[in-house]
Amino acid sequence: MSESRITRCGRYGRLLVLLTALGASLNAACRPAPPPPAATVSVETFAVVDGRQITRVDVDQAYRRVQDPSQTPSDEEMLAAKLSVLNDLIIQDILLAKARALKLEVSPADLDMAYADARKNLSDAAFQQELSRRSLTPADVREGLRRELLAQKVITQEVGSKIAVTDQEVAAAFNANRAQFNMAEESYHLGQIVVTPVRDPQVTNSNGDDAKTPQEAAAKVQMLLERLKGGASFQELASGYSEDPESAPRGGDLGLVPLSRLKQAPQPLRDAVLNKAPGSVNVASGGGAYTIVLVAAHEPAGQRDLTTPGVRERITETLRARKDQLFRTAYITTARNDVVVVNYLARRLVESKGTLPSLQLAAPGAQK
């Protein structure tokens, strides 16, 4: 983070004692820095971040990437969604400025991989059809992905790489939650990726991915299994593709499932778990739906301690995730506080006094 003006002025004040001949120039150096040049604001300006504009076209394009084109939201729902998208773009713009200062770039190989991911399990024709439905071009998608990857790179370098979990913290967490590591009965630690053959009313995975036909579901499961065989993270695939709204945000994690509960599950699910080795992945299917099940661990009944395989690792991962969320939020909040942001879309809504302004989507391809 850049040095504050107060710190600079304090430093120059000390130099002034030693080098009085430079007093005039040092006093000039301590004057407040001039604000960024004022942006020319028009009805197409939705926000300004340190003089950089975010326009209607920017918001509409990002909105089309995340909005299901088959849905017809109300004006209020559309405006709420656009406010959320705009806030994300404001944060992204701030992080991209950080990336430029840190001289970070996204490699062509990483961008190609992300683009291939965005295509999911779709054929060239199906992917192009999906882009047409959203009024997007491949270049639009690649640029959106580049910006997302670059923003994430800043967070990884400035936050993630600096997070550490000590042995003392792990021991303290274990002692505070010892009862949770006393298994009353034999249990399985499970993860799942759910794929359904119908359109889901709520898609909560990070890719907005939803198989809508039995054929799409079968192809999606095959793609996911190939990715897993290639070494992809089960948690990342579950977050990006699972159609279960409860477990997808947790990376598919179901926690410890007691044997008594497993015995009440449908036969295909029991067969995918019972007597399977830890680390194995199996598929349960029925009615055109699929559940890819990860058997992360098989836990016998009894008390665990920090020498029990997997206990220390699970506690460490939990503590690291908590710290990451906390410091990520603090970093983004601080970064936003350090810049001048004017959200004109929000301002216009307030000034409209309850009358919704017209915010129809800009024509695809419109210039900023």
Secondary structure, 3 states (H helix, E strand, C coil): CCCCHHHHHHHHHHHHHHCHHHHHHHHHHCCCCCCCCCCCCCCCEEEEECCEEEEHHHHHHHHHHHCCCCCCCCHHHHHHHHHHHHHHHHHHHHHHHHHHHHCCCCCHHHHHHHHHHHCCCCCHHHHHHHHHHCCCCHHHHHHHHHHHHHHHHHHHHHCHHHCCCCHHHHHHHHHHCHHHHEECCCEEEEEEEEECCCCCCCCCCCCCCCCCCHHHHHHHHHHHHHHHHCCCCHHHHHHHHCCCCCCHHHCCEEEEEEHHHHCCCCHHHHHHHCCCCCCCEEEEEECCEEEEEEEEEEECCEECCCCCCCHHHHHHHHHHHHHHHHHHHHHHHHHHHCCCEEEHHHHHHHHCCCCCCCCCCCCCCCCC
